[in-house]
Amino acid sequence: MQNKDYRSPMVEKVLRPGDTDVQNQKINRLCDVIRQTSFEIHTYFRSGHLEKIYENALTHRLTKVGIEVIQQHSLNVFDEDGALLGHLCADLFVAGQLVVEVKACRSLVDEHIAQLLGYLRASRIEHGLLINFGGPKLQIKKYILSSDTRT
């Protein structure tokens, strides 16, 4: 029989915010800024430009507000045993914790999602955004690949 004062680890986490919660709040705020900035870029440029134009615009505007952005950032790719296998090139690596893949196509397809998830899994980065500026409506999808979902 369990102690009546026993709380599951999940309940404890909710009742006692820790570093993970603070980190999640920061990443959520960062994603909000990127979403708003992307919307402003799409409103100004609309669709029809090359992917690189949107990538440059997003980098320029985020850097202007003090957010660290690295374009065409090389990310290490690891095997399951930790061996370094090579590198991949993410469109944007934001604030040292978020991979952003920029697209300029009519609509996102499964291959775009697979690409971003592959980047997250291989580089062991948890958060990613997939942004499509090419359609009549801006598309933004957020993906979280926690250690529980990596396999």
Secondary structure, 3 states (H helix, E strand, C coil): CCCCCCCCHHHHHHHCCCHHHHHHHHHHHHHHHHHHHHHHHHHHHCCCCCHHHHHHHHHHHHHHCCCCEEEEEEEEEECCCCCEEEEEEEEEEECCCEEEEEECCCCCCHHHHHHHHHHHHHHCCCEEEEEECCCCCCEEEEEECCHHHCC
